[in-house]
Amino acid sequence: MQPTHRGVPARLARINPTAAFLAALALMLVGLLAPGIIGGGILLVLAAALVALLVLTWPIQPPGTRVLRLAAITLLLAAALLKIL
């Protein structure tokens, strides 16, 4: 029996990187500009998606990239918590 998660990386590899970046940027801007808990919730959803992507790609990322991605997710989570509070 083959693991079913092998299809996910293959589908992610077909996504246009520019479109994915612009979609994440747009979602982040909406989260930052939306009021209070709504904006914080949007940022938390974006952070959760990025954490899932990080976990999926962790084995193939060089250590420097891992550190940068962890720092970016940490900053996003901090912004979300500040927005909620």
N, C-alpha and C positions, 0 to 999 in steps of 0.2 A: 504494500500500500504506500503510495507516494504522499508526502505532506501537501496539504492544500495551500499553504502559504507561499509556495513557489510562484504562483501566478501573480501575486501582488507585486513583487519586485519587477517582474516582466512588464506589468501594466504601468508601473511608475516610471520605468525606463522609457516608455513611449510618450510620456507627457512632455510637451514643449517646455523647456526650462524658463524661457522668458514669460510665457503665459502663467506658469505656476508662480513665478516671482511677482508678477503684476497682480495676480489674484490675492496672494498673501499680503502684499503691500496695501491693496485696496481694503482688505478686511481689517488690517491693522489701523488704517486711517479712519475707517468707520468706527472701530472700537475706541479710538482716542477721541474722536469728535462727538460720539454719542454720550448722552448724559449719564452720570452716576453708575448705578449697578448694571444698566443695560450695556454700556460700553465696557465695563469690567468683565461682564459675562462673555461678551464677544472676544475680548482679549484672552480670557481663560480657555475658550473653545479653540482659538488659534494656537495657544500654547500647548494644549493637549494634542492637537494634530501634529505639531512639530515634534513633540516628545515621542509620539508613535512612530513618526518617520525616522527620528534619531535612533530609536531602539531597533528598527528594522534594518537600518544601514550601518549600525555600529561596527560590525565585524570588518567591513571593507573600508572604513574611513581611517585616514592617517591620524595619529595623535593630535597634531596641530589643529586639524579640522574639527576633531571632537571637542577640543577646548573652546574653540570659537563658537561652535554651535551651542554648547552648554552655557556659555556666557550670554549669547543672544537670547536663549530661552529664559535664563535667569532675569535678564533685564525686562523681558516681556511680562514675566510673572510679577515682577516688582511694579511695573506700570499698571497691571491689572489690579493688584491689591491696593495701590494708591488710589486708583480710580474708584474702587468699591468703597474704600474708607472715606 
